[in-house]
């Protein structure tokens, strides 16, 4: 039996937002705050990784802890503002990718969990 088709829409119902923190403690603090403020339905704290990047004319290497944040387009501006206000970096990575397809029930869950209706 074929799998049921994933939801596809013209306007994304969800976003995956990426940011990276310098350590696990700051990653967990930010992730918990975003959930508490209902700006995200789920935040995955990924394994530490090595980032190599150019900063102010020099090549830098740092260990970082990536976050994968599930939210909605309606919450993006507030989410970005919250990350910027509580992030230790001068210029934090904040990249949003629209979710163009996904399991309909999961996308509904993201919308419901960020709606603020308990």
N, C-alpha and C positions, 0 to 999 in steps of 0.2 A: 504494500500500500504506500503510495507516495506521501511524502510529508506535506503538511498543509503549508501554503505559501506564507512567507513572512509579509508583514505589513510594509507597504511602500506608499509614500505620499510625496506630493510636490514640496510641501514645507515640512522640515524635520520636526518631529515631536520631542526629540531628545538630542542631547549633545554629549560627547565624550570630551572632557577637558583634562588636559595634561598640565601638571606642574611638577617641579622637583624641589625637595628640601635638603638641607645639609646633613640631617641626621634623623634617626627613627623617632626620637622624642618630639621634635618639631613637626614631623610628618603626622604623627598620631594626634598631637594637639590641634593642628589645623583640620585634619580629617574629622575629628570629633566635633569641632566647632561648626564646620559646614553642615554636618548632619543635624546638629542641635538647632541651627538657625533655619533649617529646612531649605537650604540652598542646594542641597544634593540629596539624592535618594540613597546613594551608595558611594563610598570612596574605597577603592582598593589601594592599599599601601603595598607597593611592589618591593622586590628585593633590591638592596643597594646595588648601584651600578657605577661604573667609571664613566664620567663625562669628560670629553676633550673638546675644548672650544676656544675661540679667540675672544679676548676681552682686553680692551684698551691697548690694542697693538701687540699683545703677547699671547702666546699659546698657553692655556691653563689646563690643568688636569685636577679633577675633584671627584670624590665619592659623593654620590647623591642618592636620595631615596625618592623615586618617582611616585606620584599619586595619579590614579585614573579615576576621575570624578564623573558621575552620571547625573545630569541635570537636564533642564529644559531651556529652550531659547528665551522664554519669558524671564528666567532667573539668571541669565548670563551676566547682565550688567552688575547686579548685586553680588554675584559670585566673584566676578573679577575684582570688584571694589574690596570685598572681604579678603581675598587672597592678597591683594596689594597692601592692605592695611596691616595684615598679620604675618607677612612673609619677611624673613630676615634679609633677603637679597635686595640690593638696590634696583635691579632690573630682573624680576623673576620671570621664568618661563611660564607663560599662560597661553595655551594653544587649544582652541576649540575645534572639534571635528563634528560636523552634522551626522547624525545617525539617519541614513536614508532607508534602511531596512532593518527589521528586527522582529522578534517574536511579539505579536500584538499584546499579549498579556503582560509581558515584561515592560514594554513601552508604556502601557496603561499604569503599571505600578510606579514607574519613574514619575509620571505626571501626578499621580495621587499622593505620593510621598513628599513631593515638593509643594503640594497645594496648601498645606498649612491647616487643613481641616482634620482635627483629631476625632 
